[in-house]
């Protein structure tokens, strides 16, 4: 591991970094082969952005409700989009546990209670990914800065770590394997199906000697074999289809600062959606987000501000930066003509990092062609509160899924119509 | 949350040990009766206020939705929101009893709904065990190449990541198994001729100009912070690669040709450890030894910036104090393609920053003066560096020799192919090799026909025209992904001797049994308790038992916490001085010492010594310790010594930024005293620390404890945390908080004993030896058998404890007793 002290802190490099932001080409220049033609039904897309430490409530939530809400310190950064998003007050999962609960942001279920649920602690993006299936090369793309915030979970309760190296993401999206490795991969896939058959048979030879709970474990194994088989079919389908041509220069492998990586990863996600490489994307902002280049103390340290004014000011610098980057992401989605077909969620499983509270989470949704409501204050009193999972359920329905329940949802999201 | 299942064990059976406070559950009123009396009127058949109906909750087979309802009831009771004020109220005792029993009910029922019904589950080997099994099976160095590096994170239950019932197998994992198996087979296969030992050397210069070596990465090229010296040595100035790293030209074009052990020698000296620049050059501690670090790096042929190290591994560190050159020598492992690089580990931040600070703030020094007003450029920076009178790591020469004598072909290759060459393989001998391999991989004799599916796979592939060698390799890969490998099948009831050998080996080695253990198992002699005892002693004496020590310590002390909430960069010396590595080493060496000497487990609390190196000594404020190696140091009269004064525990119980008496208190209760306090009721507002000075954390917590629902637990929790407040989030001693207010580490345990500082607290904890010893038995047993303990293990724990007391036994006796126990020998 590299010590953080080996990282160069170089002002000039930093300033150059800010200039790195990609100029995305206009929609048309990508050519008809890369994007769904406008005459076809336009596909819908989901994006979830989550940060580990959330936002200081005092700087995030607007004071008044409605479309004419007075922008808070943090939301001021995206005020130009004010008619295109809705920010909610008093939404959460009714869970607690501080840092150890943040991973439940997109599932509403903590890892340790997941065994009691048929779909474990599957997150909303992965539910959408399953539905999206092999329509795109990738069912979903989970990106984020190193460390992430553990918010994406599969049906079997396995965490999907984010891709944090922009070069890897670029390769996944645009770089075709050379002929030799393509051939090797084809061979591998060809053999793999017979290997899977052999594994299934091997597992069955064990079956007879096992008790019930062992057989459950064996079933899990066989299910895994089936999952790989399904993915194998997908891989086969996509192996021979060339990847889209990249509209930007190749993103190379190099040391980057977080403030360089973040805009780059956001831009790559826009390209992923624009080229229809995926329809479900997420972006994770870790507690280890490096803040030295913003000339403030460590992010996690600042989140424990002790209400001290100078520390709160520094925290605001970080949070404003994060929100500004999110604003740029929305700009890009608009430029790429994707915004109205993309429902973007931004928020955190942390309500107040200072007190380690997971109550009253910061959540906003943007785009999706919805009739946005500005600041929507949900019921605050116990017994009347609306589970955040209801919003997740409605976003799945908006995506086209025919489902009536997600995790702990009690119904669709009543305060706002997402249809 | 509700499913904290040590709670079950803790609260019912062991709570009586906690500080001697007797707590008998006072379940005066069954749950149903409580519901009937206080809830059903509004939430029953007649009325369903708030759409809630609870009259059906009394049944025995509860579903998840029923449990959700129970949870809601529990929340309401905890909050005191229900029954409403104008309705009949339960007494405080009734409410408390209902809360307790409902918490338990939910926890038990949820467990029933989860995967495991009984004890027996196929326990999948976890990532850590997979890594070491592959290493031992194929003779691969898995610290250099970890086959499980990208595996999905394992589920952690009560601190442990080897709980069979919790270990998920998923399609994602299986795909990782495929990739890892393919690489493992590739790495272990060595049909090449035995490598000849080669010798490489490079004298200064290490940086080049002009056309020479232009194909090399920037690290080798002269720039502002690297120049070709006219001396017979080259100096390193900073910690960062520019001017602080030196590469090795003879191996810079693709690294070493063979994986293996290499001898590396470096001729170097430490110059100007005392410098005249005061605090201008930041965090370098005047007079410190200079630390030289040897790395193995893989540049994948890149010539970008740093040479884009795509992978790196620290091989060795040494502290230099002599101004005269000395030779340093190591025997270290290099993976094929890796090359050596040496670094100035504790150099000041970066040479670039150093030169800037020098000409900005030390311009009045004679050696810097001429360059202050000079135009930026090579001349200026080289001039500053040549004149610089601060710490320099001076290097004359680097030599590399290897690979050193080793078995050829390597162990894994032998196991795969015996003496066969690829063109000698055919269907028949391929099947033979397959069986030999499978028997090793499955850690037991093959059962009739079980390999048949994989044998057919290989034969079919050969028939389809695949080269026999490729078909065989496909077979090996398949075996490495099959259930026989990735699961420990422990069956029902008493373990058979092979299952016992595996359980033992995964306990003490985190890996498969070796030949000797398998031989004993096949003779059926493992049931002999003396033989088993001897095996435990033999295995603990083997270096492979380091895996047990480090993994168990990591699990026991919840090292994950540090990974999830890393120590903030604001703690500069912690990062500069590699405290994290040193503190893990400290606790591991300490545990190993108590185990090897077979000392009483209480020694872990009461020892008046520890194992530290120079940097950890400085962290602890102890003078006079030189050198990077850990050694036993007396600590009597200090607030150190024993686990409670060790940085590992103190860092893992903080959050990388600040300490919380509540978190530390719970941590000590759970990990040293074996008691898990119930989770706080929801919606109790967390303490909002306010460092503007109005109120101390102690005053805030005192308020907390005035609340009835909080008081009972916090009386047990808080004092343990306050007692450790003199230790900052990285375990350094402090007397004041950041806002200058004085730390008060006094307190009173629930049983009434008072203490005024950490030392007095430590004495009181030493008196809790009994609880501590039981706690350690539980942790070790759970780790050893890979499942959660339940009430059925209670008698086993009692037995081990009582025996240990009667015999005045030590830590090694404890481990042996665990292996001989019913819980270990049965499934």
HADDOCK unambig.tbl for C-alpha pairs under 7 A between the chains (distance, minus, plus):
assign (segid A and resid 3 and name CA) (segid B and resid 575 and name CA) 6.70 0.50 0.50
assign (segid A and resid 5 and name CA) (segid B and resid 349 and name CA) 6.64 0.50 0.50
assign (segid A and resid 6 and name CA) (segid B and resid 239 and name CA) 6.43 0.50 0.50
assign (segid A and resid 6 and name CA) (segid B and resid 240 and name CA) 5.20 0.50 0.50
assign (segid A and resid 96 and name CA) (segid B and resid 682 and name CA) 6.91 0.50 0.50
assign (segid A and resid 113 and name CA) (segid B and resid 3 and name CA) 6.86 0.50 0.50
assign (segid A and resid 115 and name CA) (segid B and resid 114 and name CA) 4.83 0.50 0.50
assign (segid A and resid 115 and name CA) (segid B and resid 115 and name CA) 6.92 0.50 0.50
assign (segid A and resid 116 and name CA) (segid B and resid 64 and name CA) 6.71 0.50 0.50
assign (segid A and resid 116 and name CA) (segid B and resid 110 and name CA) 5.97 0.50 0.50
assign (segid A and resid 116 and name CA) (segid B and resid 113 and name CA) 5.58 0.50 0.50
assign (segid A and resid 116 and name CA) (segid B and resid 114 and name CA) 5.39 0.50 0.50
assign (segid A and resid 156 and name CA) (segid B and resid 170 and name CA) 6.46 0.50 0.50
assign (segid A and resid 158 and name CA) (segid B and resid 152 and name CA) 6.76 0.50 0.50
assign (segid A and resid 159 and name CA) (segid B and resid 152 and name CA) 6.52 0.50 0.50
assign (segid A and resid 159 and name CA) (segid B and resid 153 and name CA) 6.92 0.50 0.50
assign (segid A and resid 194 and name CA) (segid B and resid 457 and name CA) 6.91 0.50 0.50
assign (segid A and resid 195 and name CA) (segid B and resid 478 and name CA) 6.31 0.50 0.50
assign (segid A and resid 198 and name CA) (segid B and resid 453 and name CA) 4.99 0.50 0.50
assign (segid A and resid 198 and name CA) (segid B and resid 454 and name CA) 5.53 0.50 0.50
assign (segid A and resid 198 and name CA) (segid B and resid 457 and name CA) 6.54 0.50 0.50
assign (segid A and resid 199 and name CA) (segid B and resid 482 and name CA) 5.83 0.50 0.50
assign (segid A and resid 201 and name CA) (segid B and resid 453 and name CA) 5.94 0.50 0.50
assign (segid A and resid 202 and name CA) (segid B and resid 450 and name CA) 6.34 0.50 0.50
assign (segid A and resid 202 and name CA) (segid B and resid 453 and name CA) 6.06 0.50 0.50
assign (segid A and resid 203 and name CA) (segid B and resid 483 and name CA) 6.11 0.50 0.50
assign (segid A and resid 205 and name CA) (segid B and resid 450 and name CA) 5.92 0.50 0.50
assign (segid A and resid 210 and name CA) (segid B and resid 491 and name CA) 6.97 0.50 0.50
assign (segid A and resid 213 and name CA) (segid B and resid 116 and name CA) 5.79 0.50 0.50
assign (segid A and resid 213 and name CA) (segid B and resid 117 and name CA) 6.28 0.50 0.50
assign (segid A and resid 213 and name CA) (segid B and resid 120 and name CA) 6.62 0.50 0.50
assign (segid A and resid 213 and name CA) (segid B and resid 121 and name CA) 5.70 0.50 0.50
assign (segid A and resid 214 and name CA) (segid B and resid 120 and name CA) 6.54 0.50 0.50
assign (segid A and resid 214 and name CA) (segid B and resid 121 and name CA) 4.65 0.50 0.50
assign (segid A and resid 214 and name CA) (segid B and resid 122 and name CA) 5.34 0.50 0.50
assign (segid A and resid 217 and name CA) (segid B and resid 121 and name CA) 6.93 0.50 0.50
assign (segid A and resid 217 and name CA) (segid B and resid 122 and name CA) 6.30 0.50 0.50
assign (segid A and resid 220 and name CA) (segid B and resid 169 and name CA) 6.20 0.50 0.50
assign (segid A and resid 221 and name CA) (segid B and resid 169 and name CA) 5.98 0.50 0.50
assign (segid A and resid 224 and name CA) (segid B and resid 169 and name CA) 6.69 0.50 0.50
assign (segid A and resid 224 and name CA) (segid B and resid 170 and name CA) 4.79 0.50 0.50
assign (segid A and resid 224 and name CA) (segid B and resid 171 and name CA) 4.03 0.50 0.50
assign (segid A and resid 224 and name CA) (segid B and resid 174 and name CA) 6.69 0.50 0.50
assign (segid A and resid 225 and name CA) (segid B and resid 171 and name CA) 6.29 0.50 0.50
assign (segid A and resid 227 and name CA) (segid B and resid 171 and name CA) 5.10 0.50 0.50
assign (segid A and resid 228 and name CA) (segid B and resid 171 and name CA) 5.26 0.50 0.50
assign (segid A and resid 228 and name CA) (segid B and resid 175 and name CA) 6.87 0.50 0.50
assign (segid A and resid 254 and name CA) (segid B and resid 308 and name CA) 6.65 0.50 0.50
assign (segid A and resid 298 and name CA) (segid B and resid 568 and name CA) 6.31 0.50 0.50
assign (segid A and resid 298 and name CA) (segid B and resid 569 and name CA) 6.33 0.50 0.50
assign (segid A and resid 298 and name CA) (segid B and resid 570 and name CA) 6.57 0.50 0.50
assign (segid A and resid 301 and name CA) (segid B and resid 568 and name CA) 6.55 0.50 0.50
assign (segid A and resid 301 and name CA) (segid B and resid 657 and name CA) 5.34 0.50 0.50
assign (segid A and resid 306 and name CA) (segid B and resid 689 and name CA) 5.25 0.50 0.50
assign (segid A and resid 306 and name CA) (segid B and resid 690 and name CA) 4.32 0.50 0.50
assign (segid A and resid 306 and name CA) (segid B and resid 691 and name CA) 4.78 0.50 0.50
assign (segid A and resid 306 and name CA) (segid B and resid 692 and name CA) 7.00 0.50 0.50
assign (segid A and resid 307 and name CA) (segid B and resid 690 and name CA) 5.66 0.50 0.50
assign (segid A and resid 307 and name CA) (segid B and resid 691 and name CA) 6.79 0.50 0.50
assign (segid A and resid 307 and name CA) (segid B and resid 692 and name CA) 6.97 0.50 0.50
assign (segid A and resid 308 and name CA) (segid B and resid 691 and name CA) 6.55 0.50 0.50
assign (segid A and resid 308 and name CA) (segid B and resid 692 and name CA) 5.89 0.50 0.50
assign (segid A and resid 354 and name CA) (segid B and resid 688 and name CA) 6.76 0.50 0.50
assign (segid A and resid 355 and name CA) (segid B and resid 686 and name CA) 5.51 0.50 0.50
assign (segid A and resid 355 and name CA) (segid B and resid 687 and name CA) 6.17 0.50 0.50
assign (segid A and resid 355 and name CA) (segid B and resid 688 and name CA) 5.13 0.50 0.50
assign (segid A and resid 357 and name CA) (segid B and resid 686 and name CA) 6.93 0.50 0.50
